[in-house]
Amino acid sequence: MSESTVNRPVGRRTFVLGTAAAAGTAALAGPLAETASAASFGWSDDGSNYVVDTGASLVFKVSKTNGDLTSLVYKGTQYQGYGGKNSHIESGLGTSTVSIKQSGTTILISVAYGTLKHYYAARSGENNVYLWTNKADDSVSATRYILRVNAGKFLNDEPDSYTYAPTTIEAQDVFAKSDGQTRSKHYAKARVIDYNYVGWTTGSVGLYIVRSNHEKASGGPFYRSLLRHQSADGGGLYEILYYGENQTEAQRFGLQGPYVIAFTDGGAPSSSLYPGTLTTSWADSLGISGYVPASGRGKVAGVGITGRNTAYAYTVGLANSAAQYWGAARSSDGYFSIGGVLPGTYTLTVFKGELAVYTGSVSVSAGGTTTLNSIAIPSSNDPGNASAIWRINNWDGTPGGFKNADLMTYAHPSDVRASSWTGNVVIGSGTETSAFPCYLWKDVNSGIIVYFKLTAAQAAAAHTLRIGVTTAYANGRPQVVVNDTWTSAVPSPPTQPSTRSLTVGSYRGNNYTFTYSVPASAWLTDTSAYNTLKIYVASGSGSTSFLSAGTSIDAIDLLA
């Protein structure tokens, strides 16, 4: 971005001070508006807003009426606001009680709206704004914080951008470009476990939101939701406190944070701000509602995990109705350590990829470490260990490897880059997995055929067919027909999220395995002939095309 394209307010002087000395508790002499000169660390009141100067290169304002972030000036440039909107919780809280206090090198702004409490904090000499949100119940529809960034500050054409996608193709939030590529704020491509921050850079200025540890969010480590977007009138960066789309868990309540609005000189935000790394002992005595210091938390450590398939990454998750946590298992031996855990009893789940292969229980106490002996995954818990006549894809809880699977995390199924959703599969061709579509819909590709041969011994016996799914839309589930002579019953739908999923970049629901007992009489006795397996999508719900009933596939196999 050239200097001429930046809208710099007249008269604004830029100071880069490094670490500034504390200014005590005295308010500054005048409002720190965009046109005012930068001063030392402190705050003032301009009548409508509390104005905070971090003593570095950042000055921000918070409305005294409703707690909105109304101004965000970094090195003399205003970044806050698009479409005349402020940055705030959800779509704004309305009239709130807003107060400010300075404690040495920290300034805290507190916002109270009914049972909801929200906080902004600034530290002397830092170009960061620390935020916490405590949603105590569902009386307030606060599910996100959205940072609204002025148009033209960061230009891009990322998957979650719809600046250049003028045609609406679904629900007013999925768009198509003139070249047939699709864009949506939903298409973030990343699971929670995959990212520490979201944002943009010009090369000389970076603006990011560093996420919280998500202990009070829902959906677990593999959950996907909107993270950012850019449109013609500006951009939005999100911290999702709870998101209901394709959600597998109930909403959790309580304090979330800190999450951090961070400015940089173009690079990534400091790793010291990342969840699991950030220390906030300076906030211990600020009186933040629901705040639990490090001394009030515990740790879980496991010496190892046996029974793993070392070709896969394993994750250990902790969850109860109040909180969730996760950590990676070491590839060499399965050792894991999860810190910063609130006291309580949790369900411990071991995931192979995204597939749960072990569950147990663990209790955590404040200030203590719960050390677990080696966890043994029973062989039968991993469906990939079963002996199969043939198998399409690997059992890992995801559709990864199937046709279009990677694209579907950042594009609509109608995207021009998607391969045909139809096409049959031949076992033994070497392309079974790459030729099989990751998703099946009643109105798009129901009835896809798998061709396979059996030996005489195999054809003389009954076999179990398994189809693993990762989520479903509108109760879509597979019904199968073998050789046009044997038809399975229509299975009952498992519990799945009721919202959109397959068209908004998310395959992650509740993993479930359908099993079908196919009698020997269904097989062809001619060993040179191909048996046929037709897979249909059964459901009376959904609408048409890619919003008809559908499901995401994990793996399919015929057991020996």
N, C-alpha and C positions, 0 to 999 in steps of 0.2 A: 504494500500500500504506500503510495507516494505521499510526501508531506502535504501536497496540495489537496489531497482527497480527504484529509482529516479536518473536521470542524472544530477548531480550537477557539474557545471563548476569548474575546479580546481582554487583554490585561492580566491574564492568569499567568503567574510566574511558577516555574517548576523547580522544586527542590528535591534532590535525592539525598537523604540525610543519613542513611544507614541506621544504626542503632541510636535512637534519641533518648535523652534523659527524661525522666518523668517530670510532668508539669505540676504535680501535686493535685489538689482538688479544686483549684480555682478555675472558673470558667474563663474562656478567652474573651477579649474585649469586644469582639463583634462577630457577626455571622460569617461563617466560612463558606460563602457562596462560590460558585465557579469563577467569579470575577475577582475574588479576594486573593490576597497573597497567602501562600502557605505559611503556617506558623508552627510552633512546637506542638507536641502531642497534647491534645485536650479536646474539650467540647464547648459548644455554645448553643444558644436558643435563638432561632431567627423569627420566632413567633408562631410559625406553622410546623417547624421541624426541629429535631435535635440534630445538630451538625457536628460530626466527629472528624477530626484531623488525626490521622494515625502517626503523624510526625515523620512519615516517609514520603510517599508520592500519592497517597490515597486520601481523598476526602469524601465522606458519604453522609447522606441525610436520611433520617427516619421520621415519618409523619407522626406528630403528636396526637393526631386524631384516630388513626386506625392502624398504626404500626407498619405501613407500607414503606419499602425502600424507595425513596423518591428521587434520589440523585446518587451517582456513582462516578466520581471524577478521578481519573488516574492520569498523572502527568499533564494535567490541564485539559484533558479530553473527556467529555461526557459520554459514558457508555450506557447509562440507564435509560430504558424506555423505548418501546416501539408502539405505534398506534395510539400514542397518548396514554399508555398504561404504565402503572408502577410495577415494581417487583413485590411479590407478596406470597403469603400462604394461600393455596388454592386460587380462587378468584378475588381474594380480598376479604378481610374479616369484618369490616364495618366498624362503627364507633367502638373504640377500645380504651382501656386505661394504659397509658404509656408513661414510663418513668425512666430516669437515667441516673447512674451513679458512677463515680470514678474511685477505684481502689488502687492507688499507686500507679502502676504501669498498665492497668486494665480499665477500660470503660465498658459498662454493661448497660444496654437498653432493654427494658422488660416490657412486654406487651401482654395484657390480659384481656381475653375476650370470652366471657362466660367461663366455662371450665378449661378452655384452652389457654396455654401459656406459651409465648414465643420470645426468643431472646436473640439479640445481636451483641457481639463483643468485639472490641478492638484492642490490640496490643501495641504498645509504643514501639515505633520503628518498623512495623510490619505492614505490608501491602495486602493484608488479609482481613476478611470479615468472618468471624466465627458465629455459627447459628445453631440454636437448639429449638426444638419444637416438642411440647408436651401435650399430646392429645389424650385427655383422660377418659373420654367416652365418645359415642357417636352423635352427640348433640350438635357438633360442628363438623361439617363436611370438609375437613382439612386432610388432604391426602398427598399434598406435594408442596414444595416451595418452587416457584418459577422465577428465575432471573431473566428479566426482559431486556434485551440488548438492542440498542439503536441500529437501524438499517445501515448497511454500508461499512460497518466496522470490520466485519470478518466475512469475506465472500467465499463461498464454497459450493460444491454440488455433490455433497455426500449422500449416502442412501437415505438418511433421515432429513434431507433438505427437500423442500418443495418450492424453492424460489423459481425454478425453471420448469415446473410441471403444472401447467395451467388447467388440465382436464381432470375433473373429478370422476373417479371410477367406482368409489365405494364409500358410503356413509359420511361424506363430507370431510374425510380425513385421509383418504388414499387417492393419489393423483398420478396422472400419466404425462410424461413429456411427449413432445412431438415425435421423437424417435422410438416411442414405444416402451422406454424404460419407466419404471414406476418409482414413486417417492412417497414417503409418509414419515411423520414424526414417530411412528411406531417402529420404524426399521433401524433400530440401533445396532443390530448384529451381535451385541454383547450380552452375556449373562452377568449377573451381579458379581460372580466370582472372577470374571474376566477383566474388570476395570477398577481402577482406583479413583479416576476423575474423568470428567467430560468437559469439553470446551473447544476453544479455537485459538489460533495464533496467526499473526501477520508475518511472523519472523522477527519482529521487533517488540511486539506486545502480545502477551498471552492472557486470556481470561478463562478461568476454569471454575467449576464446582468440584471440590474433592468430596466424595461421598462419605457418609457416616459408616459405622460398622453394621448398620441395618439390624441391630439386635431387636428392635421393636417393629421392623417391617415384617412382611410375610412372603412365603413362597420358596424360601430356602436358597441355597447357593446358586442354583441353576435358573432362577427366575429371570425372565426377560420383560422389560417394560420400556416405555418411551424414556429417553434420556435427554434429547435435545432436538431442536428443529430450527430450520431457517426458512423464512418466507420473504416475500417481496418487501414487507414492511418492517423486518427485523428478525431477531432470533431469540430463542428461549433455551435456557439451560435448566434442567430439572434435578431436584433431589426428591425421589419418590418415597414418601413416608408410608403410604399404602396404595396399592393399585389393584383394582378389582378385575381387570381383564385377564382371562385365562388363569385366574388365581386358584390355588389348591388349598389355601389355608384361610382360616378366619382372621379378621383384623386383630392385630395386637395393639394395646394401648400403653401409653407411658412416654417417657422422655426419649427422643431420638436426637443424636448429635454427639459432638459437634460435627456439622458439615461446614465446609469452608469455601467462601468466594475468594479466589486467589488470583492476583495479578502477577505477571512475571515480565521479564524483558524479552519474551518470545519463546523461552524454553518451557519444559514441563514444570508443573508445580513441584516444590521440594518434597522429596520422599518422606520427610519428617512430618508431613501433614496427612500421610496415608492412613486409612483405617488399620488399626492394629499396631501402628507405629507412633501416632500422635499421642503425646502426653499432655495432660491439661491440669496438672496439680495447681496451676495458677487459678483455676476456676473452682477449686474445692470449697472455698469460703465465700463464694459470690451469692449464695442463696438461691440457686437455680432449682426450680421445682422438679423433684424426681431425680435429681442428680445423685449418682452413686460414685464416690471416688474409688481409686484403685484399691485402697485398703478394704473396701466393702465388697470386693469381687474375688473370685477364685479361679482355679485353673484345672484343666483335665489333661492328663498325659497318658499315652498308651505306649507300652514298650515295643509293640509290634503287631502285625496282622498276618496270620498264616492263611493259606488257602487262596491266595490272590493269583490272578492271571497277570503276570508281570508285563504283558503287552499293553496294559491299561493303566491309566491314572486312577487312584483311589482317593476319595474324599470322605472325611468323617464329619457328620453333622450332629448338632445338639439342638433339640427343639422341645419346647413345652408351650402352653398357652400364653406365657408371658414374654418369652424371648427365644431367639434363635442365634446359633453360631456355627462356624465350620472351620475346618483346617485341612490341609493336604497331608496325606499319608506319604511318608518317605518311600521312594521307589525301591530302595534296597531291602528294606525290612518291614515297612509299614508303620514305623514310629510316627506318632503325631503328638502335637501339643496345641491346645486351644486355651488362650488366656482371656482375661477380662470378662469372665462369665459371672452373671448375677447368681446369687445363691438360689438353690432349688434343685428339684429332681427333673431330669431331662431324659427323653428318648434319644438314645445314641444310635445313629444309622451309619452304616458303612456303604458307600456307593462305589460300584465298579462303573467308571464313566458316570452315567446318571442313573444307573439301575441299582436300587437298594438290594443288597445281598446279605445284610446282617442287621438285626436290630437288638438293642439291649437297653438297659437303664443305668443311669449314673447320677449320683448326687454330688452337689457342689456346695462348699461352705465358704464364707467370707474369709479371705486371707489364707486359705488352704489350697493344697494341690491334691487332687484325687488321682492317684496313680493306678492304672489298670494293667493287669497282667495281659499277656499276649492274647489277642482275640483270634479265634479260629472260625473261619467261614466254612460252614458245612458244604460239602461238594454239591449237594442237592439244591442249595440256595442259588447257585449260579446256573441258569438254564443253558448256558454255553457248554457246560460240562457233560450234558447228556449226549449219548451216542445217536447220531442221526444218519439216515439214508442220504438225505440232502438238506442243505441249509442255505437260505438266502440272507445275507448280511450277518453281522455278529450281534450278540445280545449285549448291548451296553446302555440301553435306556434312551437311545436317540435314533433318529432316522439317518444319521450320518453314513455316507457311502451310497445311499440310494440316489436315484436320478433326481436332480434339482434340490437336493437336501440343503446344501450350503447356501444356494441362492435364496431359498425361502426364509432365511433369517433376516434378509434385508430387501426383499422384493415381494410384490404381489404375484400370485400364481399366473396371472395374465401377462406378466412381463415378457417382452419380446425376447429376452435372454433365456427364458425357460425352454427346455427341450419338451417335445410332445409328451403330454400326460398319458397318452395311450401307448399301446405296444405290448406285445406278449413276450414271455420269457421262456427260454429253453435251458433246463438244468444240464450242465456239462458244457455249455457254450463258452464259459469263462467270463461272460458278461452278465451273469444272473443279477448281481446286485446293482451294478451301474445302469442296467436297463429297466429295473423295476422302479416305478415312481414312488417317491417318499410319501405322498399323500394319495388317498383314494376318496372320491366323491361320488355320491349317488347319481349326480347329473352330469358328470364329466368322464369318468373312466371306470365306473362300476362294471364288473364282469371281466376284468383282466384275467388272462389265462397263463398258467404255468404248465409247461410240458415237461414230462419226465418219464424215464423208463424204470422198470423194476425187474429184478431177477425172478426166476420161478419161485424160489424160496420166499422172497419178499412178497410176491403177489399172492402167496398162499396163506398169508397171515394178516390179521387186523393190525392197524397202526394208529398211533396218535399223531394228529396234525396240530401244530401250535402256531398261532399268530400273535405276536406281541405288538401292542400299540402303546403310544406315548401320550396321546390325548385324543379327544374326539370333539366334533362340533355337531350340535343338534342330535345327539345320541347316535351318531353314525357308528356302526359296528359291523364286522365281517360275517357274512353267511357264505358257506361254500357249497359247491356242487362238484362231484367227482364223476368224470366220464359221462356226464349228462344222465346218470342213472341213480346216483345217490345224492341226496340233498340234506344238509344239516338242518337242525332246528334253528330258528332265529334266536341267537343268544340274548340274554338280558343285558341291557346297557350297564356298564360299571359306572361308578360315580366319577363324573368329569365336570370341569368348569362349564358353565352355561353360556358364556360369552363367546365372542369371536376369538379365534386362535390362529387357524391355518392361514388366514389372509392378512394377519397383522404381525407376522414374523415370529410366531411362537408355536413350537411343537410340544412344549413342556406342560403336561398335565399330570395325570395319575397313571403311571405305568401299570399295564394290565396284560395278562396272558389269556387268550382264548384257546381252549383245547377242544378238539373234535375227535371222537372215537370212530374211525372209519373202518367198517367191517371188511373182511377179506373179499366178500362178494362184490365189492365196489371196484376192485382192480381188474385190469385186463390181464388175461392169462398169456397172451402173445407177448413174449419178452422183447420182440423187435419193434413193437408198437409203442407209441407215446401215450401214456396216461395224461388226462387233462384235469387240472384243478382250476376251477373258475371261482374268483373271489368277488362277491357282490357287497355293496354297502346297503345294509338294511336300516331303515328308519322312516317314520312318517313325518318327521320334522324337517326344518330347514326350508329354504326357498329354492332358488335355481342356481345353476352354474357353480361357481366357487363358494357360494353361500348355501348350497344344498348340503345335506348331511354328509359328513366326511370324517376321516380318521387319519392319523399319522402312524406309520409302521416302524417298528423297531427291528423285528426279525421274523422270519417264517421258516419252519423246518418240519420235516417228516421223520419221526423217531423210528429207530430200528426196532 
